[in-house]
């Protein structure tokens, strides 16, 4: 039950974040909004790291630089998310984001890219993506 | 509209890419240190892009006070998602998170909170959201259901649970 509440709250925060970013970017500009939300989030995160005396960042040198620099991709993610929410609302934006996310996950898993364990594509996964595409079409029809 | 769809497709693909990269960082570094690193790099990249595109104009803005607290939402995401995954396991947690995301999206469009343009509620949009949710559940939980039939044969497939 507790896990379910956390997962639901996680979804709530993700949507809230999209909405807040879109609103802020409308007021002060896309890159200003992206830089501001990432910077303030970083400040909170680094305070948490200090508070729990987390020293695991010392093992960062064992991580491939490619993976360690993944955070920079947020610039692309935030720009597309904010612009898409402006143009077509948050429901449709999330729907299409989820489809792209899962299709990309299928590609990465079947190819075994980026040190992910290679997995065969499953019929249920294809059916799931088809259902989602149908949902998006109905949403916007 | 077409541009919105294209951007959402690109954005979603990059979310997955970023999650994959972050998962590799988390093999060595704790969740919060990873989060701090990811947000710092996100800031640096957005700042650099803004500077390249707008030059000094990047610094000309008038922020309402609450804008400065928006980053807390990202921390809420990490905290809840991490707890959810720990308790429920990745497939069940992620499917619930995605379903929750899309339903809150519909609620938000309907209510038009936080300066979002209000989109009137229709039963059709609810049907769309229900279909998207069913698709997510099928995607995340379907493979597990199929595997159950072979559970006694190959226990290794159960470990491949992501």
Contacts between the chains, C-beta under 8 A, distances in Angstrom:
chain1	res1	chain2	res2	distance
A	2	B	83	7.9
A	2	B	87	6.1
A	3	B	83	7.3
A	3	B	84	5.5
A	3	B	86	7.8
A	3	B	87	3.1
A	3	B	88	4.0
A	3	B	92	7.9
A	3	B	93	6.8
A	4	B	84	7.9
A	4	B	88	7.2
A	4	B	96	6.4
A	6	B	80	4.8
A	6	B	81	7.7
A	6	B	83	4.1
A	6	B	84	3.9
A	6	B	87	6.6
A	6	B	93	7.8
A	7	B	80	7.2
A	7	B	81	7.7
A	7	B	84	3.7
A	7	B	88	6.3
A	7	B	92	7.8
A	7	B	93	4.9
A	7	B	96	3.8
A	7	B	97	5.0
A	7	B	100	6.6
A	8	B	96	6.4
A	8	B	97	7.8
A	8	B	100	4.5
A	9	B	76	7.5
A	9	B	80	4.4
A	9	B	100	7.9
A	10	B	77	6.0
A	10	B	80	3.6
A	10	B	81	4.3
A	10	B	84	5.5
A	10	B	93	7.8
A	10	B	97	4.7
A	10	B	100	7.1
A	11	B	96	7.1
A	11	B	97	4.6
A	11	B	98	6.8
A	11	B	99	7.0
A	11	B	100	2.6
A	11	B	101	4.0
A	11	B	102	8.0
A	11	B	103	7.7
A	11	B	104	6.1
A	12	B	100	6.2
A	12	B	101	7.9
A	12	B	104	5.2
A	13	B	73	5.5
A	13	B	76	4.1
A	13	B	77	4.4
A	13	B	80	6.0
A	14	B	77	5.5
A	14	B	97	7.0
A	14	B	101	5.0
A	15	B	100	7.9
A	15	B	101	5.2
A	15	B	104	4.0
A	15	B	105	5.2
A	15	B	108	6.2
A	16	B	73	5.5
A	16	B	76	7.9
A	16	B	104	7.5
A	17	B	70	7.7
A	17	B	73	4.4
A	17	B	74	6.3
A	17	B	77	6.3
A	18	B	105	7.7
A	19	B	108	5.5
A	19	B	113	7.2
A	19	B	114	5.3
A	19	B	116	5.5
A	20	B	70	5.0
A	20	B	73	6.1
A	20	B	114	6.3
A	21	B	70	7.1
A	22	B	116	6.8
A	23	B	114	5.0
A	23	B	115	4.3
A	23	B	116	6.5
A	24	B	63	7.8
A	24	B	67	5.1
A	24	B	70	6.1
A	26	B	115	6.9
A	27	B	61	7.9
A	27	B	62	7.9
A	27	B	63	7.6
A	27	B	64	7.1
A	27	B	67	7.5
A	27	B	115	8.0
A	28	B	61	3.8
A	28	B	62	6.9
A	28	B	63	5.7
A	28	B	67	7.1
A	29	B	50	7.7
A	29	B	54	7.3
A	29	B	58	7.8
A	29	B	61	6.1
A	30	B	50	8.0
A	31	B	46	5.7
A	31	B	47	7.6
A	31	B	49	5.7
A	31	B	50	2.8
A	31	B	53	6.6
A	31	B	54	6.5
A	31	B	58	6.2
A	32	B	50	6.5
A	32	B	58	6.4
A	32	B	61	4.8
A	32	B	63	7.9
A	33	B	67	7.7
A	34	B	42	7.5
A	34	B	46	3.7
A	34	B	49	7.8
A	34	B	50	7.4
A	35	B	43	5.6
A	35	B	46	4.3
A	35	B	47	4.6
A	35	B	50	5.9
A	35	B	58	7.8
A	36	B	63	7.0
A	36	B	67	6.2
A	36	B	68	7.1
A	36	B	70	6.9
A	36	B	71	7.6
A	37	B	70	4.5
A	37	B	71	5.2
A	37	B	73	7.7
A	37	B	74	6.8
A	38	B	39	5.1
A	38	B	40	7.7
A	38	B	42	3.9
A	38	B	43	3.8
A	38	B	46	5.8
A	38	B	71	7.0
A	38	B	74	7.8
A	39	B	39	7.7
A	39	B	43	4.4
A	39	B	71	6.8
A	40	B	68	5.7
A	40	B	69	6.8
A	40	B	70	6.2
A	40	B	71	2.9
A	40	B	72	7.2
A	41	B	35	8.0
A	41	B	39	4.5
A	41	B	42	8.0
A	41	B	70	7.9
A	41	B	71	3.2
A	41	B	72	7.2
A	41	B	73	7.7
A	41	B	74	3.8
A	41	B	75	6.0
A	42	B	36	6.0
A	42	B	39	3.8
A	42	B	40	4.8
A	42	B	42	7.9
A	42	B	43	5.7
A	42	B	71	7.0
A	43	B	71	6.8
A	44	B	71	5.8
A	44	B	72	5.8
A	44	B	74	7.9
A	44	B	75	4.7
A	45	B	32	6.0
A	45	B	35	4.6
A	45	B	36	4.0
A	45	B	39	5.6
A	45	B	74	7.9
A	45	B	75	6.1
A	45	B	78	7.7
A	46	B	36	4.8
A	46	B	40	8.0
A	48	B	32	5.0
A	48	B	36	7.8
A	48	B	75	7.2
A	49	B	32	5.0
A	49	B	33	5.5
A	49	B	36	5.4
A	52	B	32	6.7
A	54	B	30	5.2
A	54	B	32	5.6
A	54	B	33	5.5
A	56	B	28	7.3
A	56	B	29	4.8
A	56	B	30	4.1
A	56	B	33	5.2
A	57	B	29	5.9
A	57	B	30	8.0
A	57	B	33	4.2
A	57	B	36	7.8
A	57	B	37	7.3
A	59	B	28	4.3
A	59	B	29	5.7
A	60	B	25	7.7
A	60	B	28	7.1
A	60	B	29	5.7
A	60	B	33	7.7
A	60	B	37	7.3
A	62	B	28	5.1
A	63	B	24	6.8
A	63	B	25	5.3
A	63	B	27	7.8
A	63	B	28	5.3
A	63	B	29	6.8
A	64	B	24	7.0
A	66	B	21	7.1
A	67	B	21	4.5
A	67	B	22	7.7
A	67	B	24	4.0
A	67	B	25	5.3
A	68	B	21	8.0
A	68	B	25	5.9
A	68	B	37	6.9
A	69	B	21	7.8
A	69	B	41	6.2
A	70	B	17	7.4
A	70	B	18	5.0
A	70	B	20	7.9
A	70	B	21	2.9
A	70	B	22	5.6
A	70	B	25	7.0
A	70	B	38	6.7
A	70	B	41	7.5
A	71	B	18	7.4
A	71	B	22	7.8
A	71	B	37	6.0
A	71	B	38	3.6
A	71	B	39	6.7
A	71	B	40	6.7
A	71	B	41	3.1
A	71	B	42	5.0
A	71	B	45	7.5
A	72	B	41	4.6
A	72	B	42	6.8
A	72	B	44	6.9
A	72	B	45	3.9
A	73	B	14	5.1
A	73	B	17	6.2
A	73	B	18	4.5
A	73	B	21	7.5
A	73	B	42	7.9
A	73	B	45	7.7
A	74	B	18	6.9
A	74	B	38	7.1
A	74	B	39	7.8
A	74	B	41	7.2
A	74	B	42	3.2
A	74	B	45	6.5
A	74	B	46	7.0
A	75	B	42	6.6
A	75	B	45	3.8
A	75	B	46	4.6
A	75	B	48	7.9
A	75	B	49	5.2
A	76	B	10	7.1
A	76	B	11	7.0
A	76	B	14	5.0
A	77	B	11	5.2
A	77	B	14	5.0
A	77	B	15	5.6
A	77	B	18	6.6
A	78	B	42	7.3
A	78	B	46	6.5
A	79	B	7	7.8
A	79	B	11	7.9
A	79	B	49	7.6
A	80	B	7	4.0
A	80	B	8	6.5
A	80	B	10	5.4
A	80	B	11	3.2
A	80	B	14	7.5
A	81	B	8	7.7
A	81	B	11	5.2
A	83	B	3	7.6
A	83	B	4	7.1
A	83	B	7	5.3
A	84	B	4	4.6
A	84	B	5	7.8
A	84	B	7	4.7
A	84	B	8	4.3
A	84	B	11	6.6
A	85	B	116	7.7
A	86	B	4	8.0
A	87	B	1	6.7
A	87	B	3	6.5
A	87	B	4	3.6
A	87	B	7	7.8
A	88	B	1	6.2
A	88	B	4	4.2
A	88	B	5	7.5
A	88	B	8	7.9
A	89	B	109	4.9
A	89	B	116	7.7
A	89	B	117	6.9
A	89	B	119	4.9
A	90	B	105	4.5
A	90	B	108	5.3
A	90	B	109	5.5
A	90	B	116	6.6
A	91	B	102	6.7
A	91	B	105	4.2
A	91	B	106	4.9
A	91	B	108	7.8
A	91	B	109	4.9
A	91	B	119	7.3
A	91	B	125	6.6
A	91	B	128	7.9
A	91	B	129	6.6
A	92	B	4	7.6
A	92	B	8	7.7
A	93	B	4	7.2
A	93	B	8	5.2
A	93	B	105	7.6
A	94	B	101	5.5
A	94	B	102	5.2
A	94	B	105	4.5
A	95	B	102	6.1
A	95	B	105	7.7
A	95	B	128	7.3
A	95	B	129	7.6
A	95	B	132	5.1
A	96	B	5	5.9
A	96	B	8	3.7
A	96	B	9	6.1
A	96	B	12	6.5
A	97	B	8	5.3
A	97	B	11	5.8
A	97	B	12	3.9
A	97	B	15	6.6
A	98	B	12	6.7
A	98	B	98	5.5
A	98	B	101	7.4
A	98	B	102	6.9
A	98	B	132	6.8
A	98	B	136	6.5
A	99	B	9	7.6
A	99	B	12	6.6
A	100	B	8	6.8
A	100	B	9	4.5
A	100	B	10	7.4
A	100	B	11	7.1
A	100	B	12	2.7
A	100	B	13	4.8
A	100	B	15	7.7
A	100	B	16	7.4
A	101	B	12	4.4
A	101	B	13	7.3
A	101	B	15	5.2
A	101	B	16	4.6
A	101	B	19	8.0
A	102	B	16	7.7
A	102	B	136	7.6
A	102	B	139	5.5
A	103	B	13	7.5
A	104	B	12	7.0
A	104	B	13	4.4
A	104	B	16	3.7
A	104	B	17	6.6
A	105	B	16	5.3
A	108	B	16	6.9
A	108	B	17	7.8
A	108	B	20	5.8
A	109	B	162	7.7
A	113	B	20	7.8
A	114	B	20	5.0
A	114	B	21	6.8
A	114	B	24	6.6
A	115	B	24	5.8
A	116	B	20	6.4
A	116	B	23	7.9
A	117	B	160	6.2
A	117	B	162	7.9
A	119	B	160	6.1
A	119	B	162	7.9
A	122	B	142	6.6
A	122	B	143	4.3
A	122	B	146	6.6
A	123	B	142	7.9
A	123	B	146	7.7
A	124	B	138	5.5
A	124	B	139	6.9
A	124	B	142	2.5
A	124	B	143	5.5
A	124	B	145	7.3
A	124	B	146	6.1
A	125	B	138	7.8
A	125	B	139	5.0
A	125	B	142	6.6
A	125	B	143	6.4
A	127	B	135	7.9
A	127	B	138	5.7
A	127	B	142	7.0
A	128	B	134	8.0
A	128	B	135	4.5
A	128	B	136	6.7
A	128	B	137	7.5
A	128	B	138	3.7
A	128	B	139	3.1
A	128	B	140	7.6
A	128	B	142	6.2
A	129	B	135	6.4
A	129	B	139	6.4
A	130	B	135	7.2
A	131	B	131	5.6
A	131	B	132	7.5
A	131	B	134	5.4
A	131	B	135	3.3
A	131	B	138	6.2
A	132	B	131	7.1
A	132	B	132	4.9
A	132	B	135	3.4
A	132	B	136	6.7
A	132	B	139	7.7
A	133	B	135	7.8
A	134	B	131	5.5
A	134	B	135	7.7
A	135	B	127	7.8
A	135	B	128	4.6
A	135	B	129	6.8
A	135	B	130	7.4
A	135	B	131	3.2
A	135	B	132	3.6
A	135	B	133	7.8
A	135	B	134	7.8
A	135	B	135	6.2
A	136	B	128	6.7
A	136	B	132	6.6
A	137	B	128	7.8
A	138	B	124	6.2
A	138	B	127	5.7
A	138	B	128	4.2
A	138	B	131	6.3
A	139	B	124	7.4
A	139	B	125	5.4
A	139	B	128	3.0
A	139	B	129	6.9
A	139	B	132	7.5
A	140	B	128	7.6
A	141	B	124	6.8
